[in-house]
Amino acid sequence: MRQYLVKHATRLFKGRQVNYKPLLVHKDDYPPLIKCKINTAGHKACKVWNDENERCDMPEDLRDYSLVGVRVHFRSLWLMGDSCGITTDIIAVSYTHLTLPT
């Protein structure tokens, strides 16, 4: 993405230099994470299905669940001051309850 923005800076940003804020976050020895927004209410609320393929409400704490499927919408390019990035929304989630080893 960074190369695309540098190549098309004249068209996109009228030639200004901008700092790209990447979607992927890399920290120490952890696997990379992607930053996404989840709408929990309103007409753009994330649709949620449980492990029995039944539509349900978003769980209070997603850390208790394993995400089986996630649909991500790459919505727009944002620009604020000298920074820019991609806006992403999670629009659908399918999960199963975690079974911890005993």
Disulfide bonds with the S-S distance in Angstrom:
none
